[in-house]
Amino acid sequence: MNTDFDIAVLGGGLAGLSLLYHLIEAGKLADKKVLLVDPAGRKNKYDRTWSFWEAEPGPFESLVHHRWDTVTVHDNERDLICELAPYQYKLIRSSDFYAHVNKVIDAAGVVTRLTDRAENITSAEEFVHFTSGGQSYRVTHAYSSLPLHLRPRQIKQPYLDQHFKGWIIKTEEPVFDPAVAALMDFRTPQHDETRFLYVLPTSSTEALVEVAIFSNNHLTSEAYDEILSQYIAAHWTEGAYTVKHVEQGNIPMTTYPFPTSEGNLTYIGLRGGAARPSTGYTFYGMQRQLGALAKSFPSRAPKPWRRRDLYYDATILGLLQHNRLRGDQIFLDLFSANPTPRLLAFLNGESDFTEELAIMSTTNIREFGKSFVLEALR
Ligand SMILES: Cc1cc2nc3c(=O)[nH]c(=O)nc-3n(C[C@H](O)[C@H](O)[C@H](O)COP(=O)(O)OP(=O)(O)OC[C@H]3O[C@@H](n4cnc5c(N)ncnc54)[C@H](O)[C@@H]3O)c2cc1C
């Protein structure tokens, strides 16, 4: 049994690397030995684009590749222009994030990397045990972001996948305004689901155009391509463009009560419920949670979302999953009837109760009320 390490970080994606970053910045690892386990090894690829909004400079401000003060929201009848101040919508490329955080981790000189799977993870009394690369390990604290594969039919809480595919395109003609991002554009056939596109332009000829679908029916890769090309031709350019980069993925949207800890084993990232159930946004809430966890280390981690955020989200997800209201109706109503900063504070879990009441009063109260009661009774 290997007992050389105090802390094990199992999974070195966004959550594992962010946790190490925050612990190092908080000065909590100076006298510790840490093992970072991930079969994918040291991450360095541009495999995802993280967008999020925040009102203050964040811990990764220097990595922000582009930022917007204005966003738009569209359906077939409404075109909303939303000013975000004091918020900004920000974009970080994973390759920049991995390079920066890996450098900070290496400089700390306390982290050993193991390129293998962590398995047989158990927490007993004051230790966590696991195996990896044919060895058994015992550590005092472990943080796991290993994926949890939930089956929607096996849980009682509402569950929708957010599955998506995006292209970074380079157009020949200038067609984008790099000062304005399209946050949600529902001008695509909905097929009884919630389907929207977002467009994050970084210059007049370059943008990430991504289609996101809230449903448990995934599409073929070609079907997402078809939606992307039709949308671009209908709303941005009929001219030529090249696809410079492709990303694809899935984020579970659910109010399932993800376990956050077992003894000294703490679950972080998507595994610990870091994705906001009603939107899938994860980056900002995860940094807030892991920053707080690092400051209070070795005390228990705070939950990623407040209890009442999860009630609101169960209400919205319940409406969407059971097709009682369409996503375009819900989001366009919210954006048209509320000051954008109030709504952004709400979706970041930073609003106060008065703001939440004000927001709820702008919804379809009958349907929201019914869904709230149904979900609360589950
Ligand atoms: C393409 C894409 C775009 C996204 N865009 C946004 C966005 O714009 N805004 C936003 O807020 N969120 C976004 N998300 C959601 C979320 O921020 C990311 O999914 C984020 O990477 C989640 O972090 P994580 O650490 O939980 O998971 P991951 O980053 O996936 O890390 C999990 C790690 O666990 C490792 N692992 C798996 N099995 C084992 C094992 N047995 N032992 C050890 N390690 C193991 C994996 O190799 C991986 O490195 C996006 C997700 C994707 C996929």
The ligand as an SDF file (V2000), in Angstrom:
LIG
                    3D

 53 58  0  0  0  0  0  0  0  0999 V2000
  -17.1880   20.9060  -25.4200 C   0  0  0  0  0  0  0  0  0  0  0  0
  -17.6760   21.4390  -24.0940 C   0  0  0  0  0  0  0  0  0  0  0  0
  -17.9400   22.7860  -23.9760 C   0  0  0  0  0  0  0  0  0  0  0  0
  -18.3820   23.3090  -22.7380 C   0  0  0  0  0  0  0  0  0  0  0  0
  -18.6290   24.6450  -22.6460 N   0  0  0  0  0  0  0  0  0  0  0  0
  -19.0030   25.1710  -21.4720 C   0  0  0  0  0  0  0  0  0  0  0  0
  -19.2110   26.5650  -21.3390 C   0  0  0  0  0  0  0  0  0  0  0  0
  -19.1280   27.3160  -22.3190 O   0  0  0  0  0  0  0  0  0  0  0  0
  -19.5260   27.0800  -20.1140 N   0  0  0  0  0  0  0  0  0  0  0  0
  -19.6370   26.2880  -19.0170 C   0  0  0  0  0  0  0  0  0  0  0  0
  -19.8830   26.8150  -17.9290 O   0  0  0  0  0  0  0  0  0  0  0  0
  -19.4750   24.9470  -19.1140 N   0  0  0  0  0  0  0  0  0  0  0  0
  -19.1730   24.3710  -20.2980 C   0  0  0  0  0  0  0  0  0  0  0  0
  -18.9910   23.0200  -20.3970 N   0  0  0  0  0  0  0  0  0  0  0  0
  -19.3310   22.1690  -19.2150 C   0  0  0  0  0  0  0  0  0  0  0  0
  -18.1940   22.0010  -18.2020 C   0  0  0  0  0  0  0  0  0  0  0  0
  -17.6000   23.2460  -17.8800 O   0  0  0  0  0  0  0  0  0  0  0  0
  -17.1320   21.0470  -18.7000 C   0  0  0  0  0  0  0  0  0  0  0  0
  -17.6970   19.8210  -19.0410 O   0  0  0  0  0  0  0  0  0  0  0  0
  -16.0170   20.7960  -17.6880 C   0  0  0  0  0  0  0  0  0  0  0  0
  -14.9360   20.2260  -18.3690 O   0  0  0  0  0  0  0  0  0  0  0  0
  -16.4540   19.8870  -16.5360 C   0  0  0  0  0  0  0  0  0  0  0  0
  -15.3590   19.6930  -15.6780 O   0  0  0  0  0  0  0  0  0  0  0  0
  -15.0990   18.3130  -14.9250 P   0  0  0  0  0  0  0  0  0  0  0  0
  -13.7680   18.4090  -14.2990 O   0  0  0  0  0  0  0  0  0  0  0  0
  -16.2720   17.9580  -14.1270 O   0  0  0  0  0  0  0  0  0  0  0  0
  -15.0280   17.2380  -16.1140 O   0  0  0  0  0  0  0  0  0  0  0  0
  -13.8370   17.0420  -17.1440 P   0  0  0  0  0  0  0  0  0  0  0  0
  -13.2320   18.3490  -17.4740 O   0  0  0  0  0  0  0  0  0  0  0  0
  -14.3990   16.2280  -18.2490 O   0  0  0  0  0  0  0  0  0  0  0  0
  -12.7690   16.1990  -16.3220 O   0  0  0  0  0  0  0  0  0  0  0  0
  -13.0000   14.8670  -15.8980 C   0  0  0  0  0  0  0  0  0  0  0  0
  -11.6440   14.1420  -15.9630 C   0  0  0  0  0  0  0  0  0  0  0  0
  -11.7720   12.8600  -15.3700 O   0  0  0  0  0  0  0  0  0  0  0  0
  -10.8730   12.0050  -16.0750 C   0  0  0  0  0  0  0  0  0  0  0  0
  -11.2230   10.6090  -15.7940 N   0  0  0  0  0  0  0  0  0  0  0  0
  -12.2070    9.8530  -16.3450 C   0  0  0  0  0  0  0  0  0  0  0  0
  -12.1870    8.6150  -15.8010 N   0  0  0  0  0  0  0  0  0  0  0  0
  -11.1610    8.6000  -14.8920 C   0  0  0  0  0  0  0  0  0  0  0  0
  -10.6470    7.6190  -14.0070 C   0  0  0  0  0  0  0  0  0  0  0  0
  -11.1760    6.3770  -13.9060 N   0  0  0  0  0  0  0  0  0  0  0  0
   -9.5990    7.9620  -13.2260 N   0  0  0  0  0  0  0  0  0  0  0  0
   -9.0590    9.1950  -13.2650 C   0  0  0  0  0  0  0  0  0  0  0  0
   -9.5240   10.1730  -14.0870 N   0  0  0  0  0  0  0  0  0  0  0  0
  -10.5510    9.8610  -14.8850 C   0  0  0  0  0  0  0  0  0  0  0  0
  -11.0560   12.4230  -17.5330 C   0  0  0  0  0  0  0  0  0  0  0  0
   -9.9510   12.0150  -18.3340 O   0  0  0  0  0  0  0  0  0  0  0  0
  -11.1600   13.9390  -17.3890 C   0  0  0  0  0  0  0  0  0  0  0  0
   -9.9020   14.5800  -17.5610 O   0  0  0  0  0  0  0  0  0  0  0  0
  -18.5700   22.4490  -21.6150 C   0  0  0  0  0  0  0  0  0  0  0  0
  -18.3370   21.0810  -21.7840 C   0  0  0  0  0  0  0  0  0  0  0  0
  -17.9020   20.5780  -22.9950 C   0  0  0  0  0  0  0  0  0  0  0  0
  -17.6770   19.0920  -23.1220 C   0  0  0  0  0  0  0  0  0  0  0  0
  1  2  1  0
  2  3  1  0
  2 52  2  0
  3  4  2  0
  4  5  1  0
  4 50  1  0
  5  6  2  0
  6  7  1  0
  6 13  1  0
  7  8  2  0
  7  9  1  0
  9 10  1  0
 10 11  2  0
 10 12  1  0
 12 13  2  0
 13 14  1  0
 14 15  1  0
 14 50  1  0
 15 16  1  0
 16 17  1  0
 16 18  1  0
 18 19  1  0
 18 20  1  0
 20 21  1  0
 20 22  1  0
 22 23  1  0
 23 24  1  0
 24 25  2  0
 24 26  1  0
 24 27  1  0
 27 28  1  0
 28 29  2  0
 28 30  1  0
 28 31  1  0
 31 32  1  0
 32 33  1  0
 33 34  1  0
 33 48  1  0
 34 35  1  0
 35 36  1  0
 35 46  1  0
 36 37  1  0
 36 45  1  0
 37 38  2  0
 38 39  1  0
 39 40  1  0
 39 45  2  0
 40 41  1  0
 40 42  2  0
 42 43  1  0
 43 44  2  0
 44 45  1  0
 46 47  1  0
 46 48  1  0
 48 49  1  0
 50 51  2  0
 51 52  1  0
 52 53  1  0
M  END
$$$$
